[in-house]
Amino acid sequence: MRKILLILSVILLSQSCYLFGPSPKKRLRAVSKIKPVDVVIVPGLPLYKGTWDTLLKTRILWSVYLYKHGFTKKVLYSGNAVYTKWMEGKAMADYAAKLGVKREDILIDTIAEHSTENLYYGYNMAKAKGMQSFAVASDPFQCAMLNRFAKKKIKDKIYLLPVVFDSIAANFNVNPDIDTSLNISKNFVPIEEKENYKSRMNGTRGKNIK
């Protein structure tokens, strides 16, 4: 319980002292003027013991809010099995479907293993499907980290949509039941065993993208 309260406190604090540019609410208002974007990309996080933790739940609930309130036509969930054996993109999609995102409006990437790859591969998948407007939905700190990468590596404008916590707080007690055994990666090897620390840091910075 203390861990949950700490994470939520960090998220709430970030709403009042956001680290880059406009606040999350101002960014949301900006997108409301041009909504819906074609797709919102949601970077993955590991499942632990086959279930979501507080931060992963926050990202999923935020993406569902954006979808249900008409900010996006489709949602792309991105993430391979990285630190645990569950494929993040597929598991996130299952949670989102249980929470009301139509399956036909969900895209899934299971290649990405780092935040920059979530954005890069997700963007390219959506672009290949003819989509023309793009956003990232995540926690404020990850959006801040991806801001520079997006400007440097992505030709199209990427709208950054950090979570507005009070928009999802009322739904935070939901806990849909999904069969996460369907999302287990065969022959899973944790990233710590595949990459050394330097390689993982390079991946975080987007250096592993070919």
C-alpha positions as CSV (number, residue, x, y, z in Angstrom):
1,M,0.0,0.0,0.0
2,R,2.8,2.4,0.8
3,K,4.4,1.7,-2.6
4,I,1.1,2.6,-4.3
5,L,0.7,5.8,-2.4
6,L,4.3,6.8,-3.2
7,I,3.8,6.2,-6.9
8,L,0.5,8.1,-6.9
9,S,2.1,11.0,-5.0
10,V,4.8,11.3,-7.6
11,I,2.2,11.3,-10.4
12,L,0.1,14.0,-8.6
13,L,3.2,16.1,-7.9
14,S,4.1,16.0,-11.6
15,Q,0.8,17.6,-12.4
16,S,1.8,20.8,-10.6
17,C,5.5,20.9,-11.4
18,Y,5.8,19.4,-14.8
19,L,9.4,19.1,-16.0
20,F,9.1,20.3,-19.5
21,G,6.9,22.8,-21.4
22,P,3.1,23.0,-20.9
23,S,1.4,21.1,-18.1
24,P,-0.4,17.8,-18.8
25,K,-3.8,19.6,-18.8
26,K,-2.6,22.2,-21.2
27,R,-1.2,19.5,-23.5
28,L,-4.6,17.7,-23.4
29,R,-6.4,21.0,-24.2
30,A,-4.2,21.5,-27.2
31,V,-5.0,18.1,-28.6
32,S,-8.7,18.6,-27.9
33,K,-8.6,21.4,-30.6
34,I,-7.5,18.9,-33.3
35,K,-8.9,15.6,-31.9
36,P,-9.2,12.9,-32.7
37,V,-5.6,11.9,-33.6
38,D,-5.3,8.8,-35.6
39,V,-3.5,6.8,-33.0
40,V,-2.1,7.0,-29.4
41,I,1.0,5.0,-28.7
42,V,1.2,3.5,-25.2
43,P,4.7,2.3,-24.1
44,G,4.7,-0.9,-22.2
45,L,5.7,-2.0,-18.7
46,P,6.3,-5.4,-17.3
47,L,3.6,-7.5,-15.7
48,Y,4.7,-9.0,-12.4
49,K,3.2,-12.4,-11.4
50,G,0.9,-12.1,-14.4
51,T,-0.8,-8.9,-13.4
52,W,-0.5,-5.1,-13.7
53,D,1.1,-2.8,-11.1
54,T,0.1,0.7,-10.3
55,L,2.1,2.5,-13.0
56,L,1.0,0.1,-15.7
57,K,-2.6,0.4,-14.6
58,T,-2.2,4.2,-14.8
59,R,-1.0,4.1,-18.4
60,I,-3.8,1.8,-19.5
61,L,-6.5,3.7,-17.7
62,W,-5.2,6.9,-19.3
63,S,-5.3,5.4,-22.8
64,V,-8.8,4.2,-22.3
65,Y,-9.9,7.6,-21.1
66,L,-8.4,9.2,-24.2
67,Y,-10.1,6.7,-26.4
68,K,-13.5,7.0,-24.8
69,H,-13.4,10.8,-24.7
70,G,-12.7,11.0,-28.4
71,F,-9.0,12.1,-28.3
72,T,-7.9,9.2,-30.5
73,K,-9.4,6.8,-33.1
74,K,-7.1,3.9,-32.2
75,V,-4.7,2.9,-29.5
76,L,-1.4,1.1,-30.1
77,Y,0.1,-0.9,-27.1
78,S,3.8,-1.5,-27.5
79,G,6.1,-3.9,-25.7
80,N,7.8,-7.2,-25.9
81,A,8.5,-9.6,-23.0
82,V,11.4,-7.7,-21.6
83,Y,12.0,-8.1,-17.8
84,T,9.2,-10.7,-17.3
85,K,7.8,-13.4,-19.5
86,W,4.6,-11.7,-20.4
87,M,4.4,-9.8,-23.7
88,E,3.6,-6.3,-22.6
89,G,1.8,-5.1,-25.7
90,K,-0.6,-8.0,-25.9
91,A,-1.4,-8.0,-22.1
92,M,-2.1,-4.2,-22.2
93,A,-4.4,-4.7,-25.2
94,D,-6.3,-7.4,-23.3
95,Y,-6.8,-5.1,-20.3
96,A,-7.9,-2.2,-22.5
97,A,-10.4,-4.4,-24.4
98,K,-11.9,-5.4,-21.0
99,L,-12.2,-1.7,-20.2
100,G,-14.0,-0.8,-23.3
101,V,-11.6,-0.2,-26.2
102,K,-12.9,-2.0,-29.2
103,R,-10.6,-4.7,-30.5
104,E,-10.8,-3.3,-34.0
105,D,-9.4,-0.1,-32.7
106,I,-6.4,-1.7,-31.0
107,L,-2.9,-2.2,-32.5
108,I,-0.2,-4.2,-30.9
109,D,3.6,-4.1,-31.2
110,T,5.6,-6.9,-29.6
111,I,9.0,-5.9,-30.9
112,A,10.0,-2.9,-28.7
113,E,12.2,-3.5,-25.6
114,H,12.9,0.1,-24.7
115,S,10.9,3.3,-24.4
116,T,12.4,4.9,-27.5
117,E,11.6,1.7,-29.4
118,N,8.0,1.8,-28.2
119,L,7.7,5.2,-29.9
120,Y,9.8,4.4,-33.0
121,Y,8.3,1.0,-33.9
122,G,4.8,2.0,-32.9
123,Y,5.0,5.1,-35.0
124,N,6.3,3.1,-38.0
125,M,3.6,0.5,-37.6
126,A,0.9,3.2,-37.5
127,K,2.5,5.1,-40.4
128,A,2.5,1.9,-42.5
129,K,-1.2,1.6,-41.9
130,G,-1.8,5.0,-43.3
131,M,-2.2,6.9,-40.1
132,Q,-1.2,10.6,-40.2
133,S,-1.5,12.0,-36.7
134,F,0.2,10.5,-33.6
135,A,0.4,10.9,-29.9
136,V,2.1,9.2,-27.0
137,A,0.2,8.5,-23.7
138,S,2.3,7.7,-20.7
139,D,3.4,9.1,-17.3
140,P,4.9,12.6,-17.3
141,F,8.5,11.5,-16.8
142,Q,8.5,9.1,-19.7
143,C,6.9,11.7,-21.9
144,A,9.7,14.1,-20.9
145,M,12.3,11.5,-21.8
146,L,10.7,10.8,-25.2
147,N,10.2,14.5,-26.1
148,R,13.8,15.0,-27.4
149,F,13.9,11.7,-29.2
150,A,10.6,12.4,-31.0
151,K,11.8,15.7,-32.2
152,K,15.1,14.3,-33.4
153,K,14.1,10.9,-34.9
154,I,10.4,11.3,-36.0
155,K,9.5,13.3,-39.0
156,D,5.8,13.8,-38.1
157,K,4.7,15.8,-35.1
158,I,4.2,13.6,-32.0
159,Y,1.7,15.0,-29.5
160,L,2.8,14.1,-25.9
161,L,-0.1,13.3,-23.6
162,P,1.2,12.8,-20.0
163,V,-1.5,11.4,-17.7
164,V,-3.9,13.8,-16.0
165,F,-4.4,11.8,-12.9
166,D,-7.7,13.3,-11.7
167,S,-9.2,12.2,-15.0
168,I,-8.7,8.5,-14.1
169,A,-8.8,8.5,-10.3
170,A,-12.5,7.5,-10.1
171,N,-11.7,4.3,-12.1
172,F,-8.6,3.3,-10.2
173,N,-10.2,0.5,-8.3
174,V,-11.1,-1.5,-11.4
175,N,-9.3,-4.8,-11.8
176,P,-10.5,-6.7,-14.9
177,D,-9.7,-10.3,-15.1
178,I,-7.7,-11.4,-18.1
179,D,-6.0,-14.6,-19.0
180,T,-2.4,-13.5,-19.0
181,S,-1.2,-17.1,-19.7
182,L,-2.1,-16.3,-23.3
183,N,0.5,-13.6,-23.4
184,I,3.5,-15.6,-22.2
185,S,6.5,-15.4,-24.5
186,K,8.0,-18.8,-25.6
187,N,11.7,-19.2,-24.9
188,F,11.7,-16.0,-22.8
189,V,15.1,-14.7,-21.8
190,P,15.2,-11.6,-19.5
191,I,16.9,-8.6,-21.0
192,E,19.5,-8.5,-18.2
193,E,20.7,-11.8,-19.6
194,K,20.8,-10.7,-23.2
195,E,22.2,-7.2,-22.8
196,N,24.8,-5.7,-20.5
197,Y,24.1,-2.4,-18.7
198,K,25.7,-0.3,-21.4
199,S,23.6,-1.9,-24.1
200,R,20.4,-1.4,-22.1
201,M,21.3,2.2,-21.6
202,N,21.9,2.6,-25.4
203,G,18.5,1.0,-26.0
204,T,16.9,3.5,-23.6
205,R,18.5,6.3,-25.6
206,G,17.4,4.8,-28.9
207,K,20.9,3.7,-30.0
208,N,19.9,0.1,-30.8
209,I,17.4,1.2,-33.5
210,K,18.7,0.3,-36.9
